[in-house]
């Protein structure tokens, strides 16, 4: 039995009441089988009058009533335990706040608190009552068999332990494969949510299709683990049924022979044949319920590990990246009377915008929030398409967006860092980059100093969305990604110094100056330090380009 779950159930007053009702109803329903067998054997052998059938029907009705009470109490008990465990998990995560360990990922927590804890139902409503019945009913049946027929009782006593022995042997293997199945499901949920949250970044670096393949592989791993678990469960049921059937045969054959020889009366023979299966049945039920409850047990283990602060370290997310870069060529960007409209909005996000950015030119886009600066970046990233007009790169319209994105580097305002190592986060756009190239990119982004101070340096697994890094450190990792793509001729930056302190801003500005060297750069900027990097400042207001000069830009 799962000690932590039982302790939780006993610690909640309302749950404890329902647990007691469930177990009591299950045991009483099991014990009534003794009276049912006595009455049925007596009627069939002629020892009781046929009027005893009324009493037999009453016993069957009472057993059905106890079964109903057990089901209702078990359902309420299970709901109470899951609710209490979910509240404790959420309270624990709220107490941890942003400092929660890297192993605690939102996607895995969603899977754990949802599907994972729901899988506790077979354990709480099936296995726990089965354990109570298996601990009482077989003993009561054995006692009655010893008073009825010693020889049959000895056979049952000798063969009865075979059921739990075989069940334990198979159960150990079942627990292992079920834990692998749960880990596969948890990894699928965690990685899927991580990918969805970082989808804009993945698209910008041309890795969205690759991640679809990764998710398919993770899903296939979960499917294989599930099928392996089902095979083991079916085989375990076969083993338990075979052991119980052979044991019953060892009882039934001697009883039949002795009945034919006249050494055993009919009433006793019927009682033995009716009661012997009831000695094995609770143990068989306990074995089958155990296999059905294993997924819930694995989820409970993980839940209590989170509560105790001993969550497993992540096994790492599949690497993300893009084929290795080639030589950088700064492109010319030309917008010809471009209009962009979003569905459901009457006003155009960009309207009749014409703009030429020369090769190697650094342009700063300024303007009020909502003016259309980010829309222009998304247009160049291929995230949106113009309703009117054309976007030309070196005189040609953008065709294949994936090929086009291979020629650019993107540093967003809030970079998405994945729950994998620092090195893999830096080589997002260049999976073939060596560790020396990764280190060089980090040095250029002024990120190596804090990376080397991490517990495992470049191999440190980051928390979800870079939770264990400061805003400035996350921004420098994003810049290192861009430095790791020397073949990207276009640099797009979306307010990279927003929300940064003075020291971090200075480091990011210095790294951005080096990064933009020899590239065409489009920088959405509000801070004067970033604007100073630009060769030309373009003001955007209400979706239109307005001629501007550096002197007109007000400090934030």
C-alpha positions, 0 to 999 in steps of 0.5 A: 500500500502507498503509505503517503496516500493512506496517511493523506486519506487518514489525515483528512477528516471527511476523507477518513469517514468515507474511507472507513465506510468504503472498507467496512462495506467491502469487508461486510459484503465479502463476509456475507458470502459465507451465509450465502454459500451455507444457504445455497448448499443447504437448499440444493442438498435438501438440508433446508426447506425451499423457504430458505430461498427467501433468506438467500435472496435477502442475503444477496440483496444486502450484499448488493446494498453494501456494494452500492455503499462501497461504490458511493463511499469510494467515489467520495473518498477518491474525490477528497484525496485528489482534491487535497493532493491538488491543493497541497501541490498548488500550495507548494508551487505557490510557496516556491514561486519563481525559485521552483526547481528546474525539474518542475515544468508547467506541462508536466505539472498540468499532466500530473495534477490533471490526468496523473491524479485522476489515475488514482481512482483505480487505486483508491476505489478498487485496490484499497477495498480489495486489500481489505477484503483480501485480508479478511475474507480468505481467513474467514473462508478457511476457518469455515472450511476447516470446520466443514472438511479438513482435507479440502481446507488443507489443500486451500491453505497450501495453494492459497499463497500461490496467488500473492506470490505470482502476483508479487513477481508479476507486480514488480515488473508491472510497476517498472513498466508503468513507471516508464509509461508515466514518465513518457506521458509526463515528458510528452505533456511537459515538452509539448507545452514548452514547444507551444510557448516557444513556438514564435522562437522556433518559427523564427529559427526554422525549428517548428517542423523539427519539433513536430517530429520530436513530439511525434517521437515522444508520443510514439514512445508513450504509445509503445510504453502503454502497449507494453504495460497493457501486455504485462497486465493481460499476462498477469491476469492470465497467470493469476487465473491459471494459478487459481483454476489449478488450485480449485481443480486440486480441491474439486477433483478429490471432493468429487471422488469422495462424494462418489465413494460415499465418504463425503455427504452432499451438503458438505461437498456443495459447501466446499465447492461454493466456498473454495473459489471465494478464498481465491477470488479476493486475492485475484481481485487484489492482483488485477486491481493492483495492475490497474492502479499502477499508473496512479501510484506512479503519479502519486510518487511524483506528486509526493516527490514534488511536495517533499522537494525531491523531484527527479532531475529532468532527463532533458528535452530534445535538442532544437536548432537549425542546420549550420550557417554559411557565410553572412550576406547582408540583404536589402529589404524593400517594402512596397505599399504594404498593408497588414490587417488582423482578423476581427480588427477594422483598423490596419496594423500597417497601412501603405508602408513603403520603406527601403533598408540598404544592405548593412544598414542599421535601422531603429523603429520607434513609436508609441506602443501599438503603432505597428513596430512589432507587426513590421518585425513579424512581417519580416519574420514571415509570421504575417502576410501583407493584405496589400503590397509586397516585401522584397529581399534583394529584389525578390519576394519572400518565397519559402519562409523556412529558407528565408528564416535561415538567413536571419537572427531574431532577438525578442523582447522576452526570449523563450528559453527551453528546459534543456541545457544552456549549450542547447539553448544557445545552439537553437539555430545551429544544432551542429555548432561545436561546444567551442563555437557555443562558448565563442558565441557566449563570450561575444554576448558577454554571457560566459561569466555567469554561465560558468558560475552555474552549477554545471556550466554550459551543461546546466539544465535551465528552469522552464523559460529560464526561470533560474536566470535574471532578465539580463542573463536571459537576454544575453543567452538570446544574443548568444543564439544570434552570435551562433548563427554567423551566416544570418545576414539580417538581424531583428531585435524587438526592444532587447533592453526593455525591463533591464537594469543599467548594468545589463542594458550596457552589456546587451547594447555592447553585444548588440553593437558587435552583433550588428556589424556587417549585417542589416539590422532592424531594431525596435527600440525605446531606450536612447542607448539602443537608438544610438546604435542605428544609422537611421531612425524611423518613426511609426505612428498609427501603422504609418511610417513618419519621417523622424530624426534622432533628435526627435526621439524622447527619452522614456 
